Amino acid sequence: MEKIQTVKIYDSEYETTDTAHIQRNGSGWIGWIQEHPKVKCEEQTQKALLETLEDTLYKTLEADWEAWDKQLEENAKTGKLDKLAEKAMEDLRTGRCKDL
């Protein structure tokens, strides 16, 4: 295997930049993003690999966001956020909040 290269991948929707690690593997290419363990890809060309990594990263971020959103909704329905809401309202009533 050849030396591992790094390439920056910018996601305009999430406004994040991640580092892809890519490497020639025989006649093809492999790549991954360490911060997102689900993002691992293999393609025949470097260009195809980068496109696949970008697409897989986007789909992973979308899935993670949907899972987070679903969990937040579930927590709200089951009352797990009630104490936080009560504390926020108390802070607002006593003037411990600032306008953003």
N, C-alpha and C positions, 0 to 999 in steps of 0.2 A: 504494500500500500504506500501511496505517496503521502507527503506532508499534508496535515490538516490546514485548510484555509478558513478564514472567517470573512463573512459577508454580512453587511447590515441590511435588514429587511424592515422597511417602514410600512406601517399599516395606517393609511390615511383616515379610516373610519374611527379607529380607537386612538389615533395619534400617538402610537407607540413605535419604538424602534427596538428590534430584537437582533441578536447576533446569531446567524446561522453558521454552523460548522460544517464544512463540506470537504469531501475527500474522494479522490479517484479510487475506484475499487475494481480492479481488473479492467474490463472494457466499459464499465459503467461508473456511476457516481452515487455516493451515499451522502446524506445530510441529516442534521438534527439541530434542534434548538434546546439548549440545556435548561432554560427556565421553564420550558413547556415539554415535559417528558413524553407527552402523547405525540409530539411532532417529530417523527422520524420518517424519512422517505428514501427511495432509491429510484433512479432513472438512468436512462442510457446516455444522456448528454447533460452537461453542466447547466445549460439554459433551461432544459426541461426540469431539472432538479430544482432550480431556484423558483420556477413557476409553481411547482408542486408544493414546495416548502411554504411559499407565500399563501397558497390556497388552503393548505392544511392548517397553517397557523390561524388564518381567518376563521375557518370552521371550528377550530378548537376554542378560540376566544368566544365565538358566538355560543357554542355549547356551554362553556363555563359561565357565561353571562346569564344564559337562560336558566341554568341550574341554580345560580345564586339568586336570581329574581324569584324563582319558584320557592326556594327555601325562605326567602324574606317574606313572601306572601303567606306561606304556611305558618311562619313564626308569628306574624301579625294576627292571623285567624285564631291561633291557639293561645293568644295572650302573652306570648313570651316577650313582647316588646312593650307591654303595658307599663311596667315600672320605668322604663326609659322615657316614655311619653309623659308620665306623671311628673317625673323629675324635670323634664323640659318645660312643662307648663308651670311648675312651681318656680323655676328660674325666671320665666317670663313674667309671672305675677310679682315677683320680688325685685325685678329690675336688674337681674344678673345677666341679661342678654344685651348684645350689641347689634345694631343694624349692620348688615354686610354690604 
